[in-house]
């Protein structure tokens, strides 16, 4: 059965980070939020049925992930569109979250004080996970869609040539700009890093949200040397509250070191049963949900672009290649980031994340994975916020 992505579902009273705790981000609870990157969509009907069936079994004991049903679901998902054909199921390991994985690899592959190369602006949690683990953040500029999506290759070469920098943390598709890296770009990034013995950790959590003609290419299609992927089904199928992610690690030594970190150091060897059931079902049975999801969100992005052009002078927005996150240039307004946020929150009652959280105060990041009616309401609130 097709999912109605325009169905409005009230999420208040569910302990929702985006809805029930909007005041934590915006200082007041009565805003219409477009903030944290989960969606306002129901999970696929097939996933809901699987979860309900599992809930009828009254025991929820310690649960194992290391079996073919779990690992083959990941392989199938990557291989269905012709990618990662050489992937081995032994490369697939569980992790409670992508950020846990990123933090673990930073500690495993670098020493305190050494550098992690990142493409900025970037997902805000990466700032904390790099600096909180005592590593140096080494930025390389990734331009927005409005700027032509160029990567500062000279800066990447300089960063890679510094022997203190040991890891590159890539996001593909990139959060927040929506850049989807081509095969040739991935080959160039990997070649630069391999020349200096730098491991590339690719966060591909938004891998399914890609708009044609862009095409997602996993880094492991380029090379399995000095490369690994961290990912989750949670963004695509809106299951982050069920907990769970995975890594694809070709290097057997690094894989065993990660599993030691997971099991011996942190005692996280038991999986969330509901998270695992949801992933297996989604990856095995829910391709049509993803096709419809991408179509709906693309329509929202196109509506946003048209609205900005007609009604919001001073703003610039171009369709991203991927993600459900709109990276909107607000520099033309001539407003300080704090003043713009004050107008949006206190005048328009709309919660949109300031680009300063991601490293560029000239932008805002708006999550458009929502029913069209919510987006229409939100954009009208933005317009009211900016009216003189």
C-alpha positions in Angstrom: 0.0 0.0 0.0 1.3 3.4 -0.9 2.2 5.8 1.9 0.4 9.1 2.0 3.3 11.5 2.7 0.8 14.5 2.9 -1.0 12.9 5.8 -0.6 15.1 8.9 0.3 13.2 12.0 0.3 14.9 15.4 3.6 14.1 17.0 3.0 16.1 20.2 3.1 14.1 23.4 5.4 11.4 21.9 8.6 12.8 23.5 9.6 13.9 20.1 12.8 15.9 20.0 11.7 18.0 17.1 8.2 18.8 18.4 7.9 18.3 22.1 11.3 19.9 22.9 11.4 22.7 20.3 12.1 25.1 23.2 15.5 23.6 23.7 16.6 24.8 20.3 14.5 27.9 19.8 13.7 29.2 23.3 9.9 28.7 23.0 7.6 25.8 22.4 5.1 27.4 20.1 7.2 27.3 16.9 6.5 25.2 13.8 9.7 23.1 13.7 11.8 22.3 10.6 14.9 21.4 12.6 16.3 18.0 13.6 16.7 15.6 10.7 14.0 13.0 11.2 10.9 13.1 9.1 7.2 13.7 9.8 6.2 10.6 7.8 5.0 7.2 9.1 7.2 4.2 8.7 6.3 1.8 5.8 3.2 -0.2 6.5 5.3 -3.4 6.1 7.7 -2.2 8.9 4.8 -1.3 11.1 3.3 -4.8 10.7 6.6 -6.5 11.5 7.0 -4.4 14.6 3.5 -5.1 15.8 4.0 -8.8 15.2 7.2 -8.8 17.3 5.5 -6.9 20.1 3.0 -9.8 20.4 5.9 -11.9 21.6 6.1 -10.9 25.3 9.9 -11.4 25.8 12.4 -8.8 24.7 15.7 -10.3 25.9 19.3 -9.8 24.8 19.4 -10.1 21.0 22.1 -11.0 18.5 22.8 -9.1 15.3 25.6 -11.2 14.0 23.7 -13.4 11.6 22.8 -13.6 7.9 19.3 -12.1 8.1 20.8 -8.8 9.4 24.0 -8.6 7.4 22.4 -9.8 4.1 19.7 -7.2 4.3 22.5 -4.5 4.2 24.2 -6.3 1.3 21.0 -6.5 -0.6 20.2 -2.8 -0.1 23.6 -1.8 -1.5 23.5 -4.3 -4.4 20.0 -3.6 -5.6 21.1 -0.6 -7.6 24.3 -2.1 -8.9 26.6 -0.7 -6.3 29.1 -2.5 -4.0 28.9 -5.8 -5.9 32.1 -7.1 -4.3 31.0 -6.4 -0.8 31.3 -9.3 1.7 28.8 -9.9 4.4 31.7 -10.3 6.9 32.4 -6.6 6.4 29.0 -5.6 8.0 28.9 -5.0 11.7 26.3 -3.4 14.0 26.7 -0.1 15.8 24.1 1.7 18.0 24.5 4.9 16.1 26.5 6.5 13.3 28.0 9.0 15.7 29.1 6.2 18.0 30.9 4.7 15.0 32.5 8.0 13.9 33.7 8.6 17.5 35.1 5.1 17.7 37.0 5.3 14.4 38.4 8.7 15.3 39.8 7.2 18.5 41.0 4.0 16.7 42.7 5.8 13.8 44.2 8.9 15.4 46.0 9.9 18.5 45.0 12.9 20.7 45.9 16.1 19.0 46.0 14.7 15.5 43.7 16.0 12.8 40.4 14.9 11.2 39.8 16.5 7.8 36.1 17.5 7.2 34.2 19.2 4.5 32.6 22.4 6.0 30.0 23.5 6.6 29.1 20.1 8.2 26.7 18.2 10.4 26.8 20.0 13.8 27.4 16.8 15.9 30.7 16.2 14.1 32.2 19.3 15.7 31.6 17.9 19.2 32.7 14.4 18.4 36.0 15.5 16.9 36.9 18.1 19.4 35.4 16.3 22.4 37.7 13.4 21.6 40.7 15.7 21.7 41.3 15.8 18.0 41.9 18.8 15.8 39.3 19.7 13.2 40.8 20.4 9.8 38.2 22.2 7.5 38.0 22.0 3.7 35.4 24.2 2.1 32.4 22.5 0.4 30.4 25.0 -1.6 26.6 25.0 -1.7 24.4 24.3 -4.7 24.0 28.0 -5.2 27.8 28.3 -5.5 28.2 25.4 -7.9 29.1 22.7 -5.4 32.9 23.1 -5.8 35.2 21.4 -3.3 38.4 23.3 -2.3 40.8 20.7 -3.8 43.9 22.7 -3.0 42.9 22.9 0.7 42.3 19.1 0.7 45.8 18.5 -0.8 47.4 20.8 1.9 45.5 19.1 4.7 46.3 15.6 3.4 50.0 16.4 3.2 50.2 17.3 6.9 51.3 14.1 8.6 49.3 15.1 11.7 46.1 14.5 9.8 45.2 10.8 9.8 41.4 10.6 9.0 39.1 12.3 6.5 35.4 12.3 7.6 33.3 12.4 4.5 29.5 12.7 4.3 27.9 11.5 1.1 25.3 12.9 0.4 26.7 15.9 2.2 24.9 17.4 5.2 24.0 20.3 5.0 24.7 21.3 1.4 23.1 18.2 -0.2 26.1 17.5 -2.5 26.2 14.0 -3.9 29.8 13.1 -4.8 30.4 11.6 -8.2 32.5 8.6 -8.8 35.3 10.7 -10.3 35.2 13.0 -7.2 35.3 10.1 -4.9 38.3 8.6 -6.8 40.1 11.9 -6.5 39.4 12.3 -2.8 40.5 8.7 -2.1 43.6 9.0 -4.2 44.7 12.1 -2.3 44.1 10.5 1.0 45.8 7.2 0.1 48.9 9.0 -1.1 49.3 10.2 2.5 48.0 7.1 4.3 44.8 8.8 5.4 41.7 6.6 6.1 38.4 7.9 4.7 35.4 7.3 6.9 32.3 8.0 4.8 29.0 8.7 6.5 26.3 7.7 4.0 23.2 7.9 6.2 21.4 10.1 3.6 22.4 7.7 0.8 18.8 6.9 -0.3 17.6 10.6 -0.6 19.2 11.4 -4.0 17.5 13.3 -6.9 18.1 12.4 -10.5 20.3 13.0 -12.5 22.6 12.7 -9.4 23.4 9.1 -8.4 24.7 7.8 -5.1 28.0 5.9 -5.4 29.4 4.3 -2.3 33.0 4.9 -1.5 33.7 1.2 -1.4 32.9 1.0 -5.1 36.0 3.2 -5.6 38.3 1.2 -3.3 38.2 -1.0 -0.2 41.7 0.2 0.9 41.8 2.8 3.5 38.0 3.3 3.3 34.9 2.3 5.2 31.2 3.3 5.4 29.1 4.1 8.4 25.4 4.2 7.7 21.8 3.5 9.0 18.4 2.9 7.6 16.9 5.3 10.2 16.9 8.5 8.1 15.2 6.9 5.1 12.5 5.0 7.0 12.2 7.4 10.0 13.2 4.9 12.7 16.0 6.7 14.7 14.0 6.2 17.9 14.3 2.4 17.4 18.2 2.7 17.6 20.6 1.1 15.3 23.2 1.6 12.5 25.9 -0.4 10.9 29.4 -0.1 9.5 30.9 -1.7 6.4 34.6 -2.3 7.2 36.6 -4.2 4.6 39.9 -4.2 6.6 39.7 -7.2 8.9 42.1 -5.8 11.5 40.2 -2.5 11.8 37.0 -4.4 11.9 38.2 -6.5 14.9 39.4 -3.4 16.6 36.0 -1.8 16.2 34.2 -4.9 17.5 36.5 -4.9 20.5 35.5 -1.2 21.1 31.9 -2.1 20.7 31.8 -5.3 22.8 34.6 -5.3 25.3 35.0 -1.6 26.0 31.4 -0.5 25.8 29.4 -3.7 26.3 27.1 -2.9 23.3 27.0 -6.3 21.7 23.2 -6.8 22.1 21.1 -5.1 19.4 17.8 -3.3 19.7 15.4 -6.0 18.6 12.9 -3.5 17.2 15.6 -1.5 15.4 17.0 -4.7 13.8 13.5 -6.0 12.8 12.7 -2.6 11.2 16.0 -2.5 9.2 15.7 -6.1 7.9 12.1 -5.5 6.8 12.8 -2.1 5.3 15.8 -3.2 3.3 14.2 -6.4 2.1 10.7 -5.2 1.3 10.3 -1.4 1.1 11.9 -0.1 -2.1 8.6 1.4 -3.3 8.4 3.5 -0.1 11.8 5.0 -0.9 10.8 5.8 -4.5 7.6 7.5 -3.3 9.5 9.3 -0.5 12.1 10.8 -2.9 9.4 11.9 -5.3 7.4 13.6 -2.5 10.5 15.4 -1.0 11.7 16.4 -4.4 8.3 18.1 -4.9 8.7 19.9 -1.6 12.2 21.1 -2.7 10.8 22.4 -6.0 7.9 24.1 -4.2 10.4 25.7 -1.8 12.6 26.9 -4.7 9.6 28.5 -6.5 8.3 30.1 -3.3 11.7 31.6 -2.5 12.0 33.1 -6.0 8.6 34.6 -5.9 8.1 35.7 -2.3 11.4 35.9 -0.4 13.8 38.5 -2.0 17.2 38.3 -0.3 17.1 34.5 -0.1 18.7 32.2 -2.6 18.0 28.5 -3.0 18.8 25.9 -5.6 17.7 22.3 -5.6 20.2 20.0 -3.8 21.4 16.8 -5.3 20.4 14.9 -2.2 19.1 14.8 1.4 15.8 16.3 2.6 17.6 19.3 4.1 17.3 22.6 2.3 20.5 24.7 2.6 19.2 28.3 2.0 21.4 31.3 1.4 20.2 34.2 3.6 23.2 36.4 3.3 21.3 38.8 1.0 19.0 39.8 3.8 21.8 41.8 5.4 20.8 40.5 8.9 23.0 39.1 11.6 22.2 35.5 12.3 21.0 36.3 15.7 18.6 38.9 14.4 17.3 36.6 11.7 16.6 33.9 14.3 14.9 36.3 16.5 12.5 37.3 13.7 11.8 33.7 12.6 11.2 32.5 16.2 9.5 35.4 17.8 7.7 37.0 14.9 7.0 34.1 12.6 6.9 31.3 15.2 8.9 29.1 12.9 11.9 27.0 13.9 14.6 26.7 11.3 18.2 25.9 12.2 20.8 28.7 11.8 23.6 27.9 9.5 26.0 29.0 12.3 25.4 25.6 13.9 27.0 24.0 10.8 29.8 26.5 10.2 28.2 29.2 8.0 26.0 31.9 9.4 25.1 33.0 5.9 22.7 30.1 5.6 19.8 28.4 7.3 19.0 24.6 7.2 15.4 23.7 6.7 14.1 20.1 7.0 11.4 19.6 4.3 10.6 16.0 4.9 7.1 16.8 5.9 3.6 17.1 4.4 3.2 19.8 1.9 0.7 21.7 4.1 3.4 22.0 6.8 5.9 23.4 4.4 3.4 25.9 3.0 2.6 27.1 6.5 6.3 27.3 7.4 7.2 29.4 4.4 4.3 31.7 5.0 5.7 32.2 8.5 9.1 32.9 7.1 7.6 35.5 4.8 5.8 37.1 7.7 9.0 37.1 9.7 10.8 39.1 7.1 8.1 41.6 6.3 8.9 45.2 7.2 
